[in-house]
């Protein structure tokens, strides 16, 4: 990945070494690891026809204005000194986050919409989120309650050593996937799906969750396509690295590694083949309308 000279996003909260965090409450975190479908597809399409999806779903009327995202200035590591590795990780994350801001701002602008970027929280060990306490073992996730992405950069080392997914683009894919959940949140998809899941049994709920995650994979592909168009940032091997990362966090591969067998009805993120297929769909089409996992007959 060519990120030299790229700006760093200001939407970073660096809580590493702070011993916790703030916020609280319950919620529904959405991460990379760890009936009503037609209506959800309408929401996605409505945005790109210049119509607020909340107007369609409610039958008319004014929709509330989108919330402004708040920028929290990042804090230095304890004693004002971050070691070289931590500083490099922060810079990389901030630069990748900036590319997602540029890409999605451009996509939303072309649809006569405004993109409100998420904050990304860097933490070490654990921190508090509006969706509950975040721990390293949970993996990266997006909390729709506070519109923040949570990431312990130790996950990057686990990707390489434990999951066999090395490379900068593999790491960038993780960030882009979580930002994809933020896009879903802005479009009203997460809220709608959350309502649809009420009353469902576990298998039905899991199946709907898989479609959420695969759409975020497709959105990650959209980010890569748009960023390449704008910045020519890809280098040889990057796409293969991203596809490898998508495959590495497939439910089938993770279950086989953890327990030696696969339970498809328990999938919540999709198989390796599904995740790579939808990432490729976004990457090769560059068209957000091709990311309609909720209306797809084949995942």
C-alpha positions, 0 to 999 in steps of 0.5 A: 500500500502506498500511504506515504504523504497521505494525511492522518485522520483526526478522528482517532481516540488513543486510549492505549495505556489509559487503563479503561475508558468511558461510556457504558450501557448495553448494545450490539457490537458488530465486528470482523470476527467474533423476514424483512430482508426486502425492506433492508434492500429498499433502504440501501437503494433509496439512498442512491436514488436521492431519497431518505430511506426513513421517508420511504419506510414511514410513508412520508414526512420529514426525517430527523437530521443526521447526528454530527460526529464529534472529533476527539483529539488523540492523546499521547501514550503515557509520559508523552512517549509512544514507542516506535511501534505504537507510533507507527501503528497509530499513523498507519491506522490514522492514514487508512481511516483517512482514506475511508473518509475520503472514499465515502465522502466522495460516494455520499457526495455523488448521491447528494448526501453527507458522510459523517465519519466515525471515530476510531478508538485505539485501546490496549487490553480493554476499554469501555464502549457504549456497547459494553466493555471491549476486550482484545479477545473480542477483536475489532468491532463497531458500536452503533450506539456511539458510532465508534470503531474499536481496535486493539492493534494487537489483533494485527499481530494475531492476524499474521501469527495465528490467522495467516493473514499478513500484510498492510492491506490485510490490516486495512481491510479490517478497518474498512470492514468496520467502517462499512458497518458505520456506513450501514448505520448511517443508511439506517440498515443496522437499526432496521435489521435489529428490529427485524431480529426481534422475535427470530430464533437463533438460527434466523438471527444468525442468518440475518447477521451473516448478511450484515457482515457480508455487506460490510465486506462488500463495502470494504471492497467498495472502499478499495475500489474508490481509493484506488481510483482516487489515489492509486494506492495499491501495490502488487500483492495487496488484493491477494492480501485483502482476500486472504484476510477475508478468508482468514476470518471466515466462520468455517475456518475459525471454527475448524481451527478452534474446535476441529469441526464446522457448524454452519447454522451457528455462522454469524459472519459467513464462510471464507468463500462467502466473505471473499466473494462479497469483498471481490464484488465490491472491489470489482464493481465499485458500485454500492448497489451491488452490495445488496446481500439482503436481496441476494439468493446466493451468498 
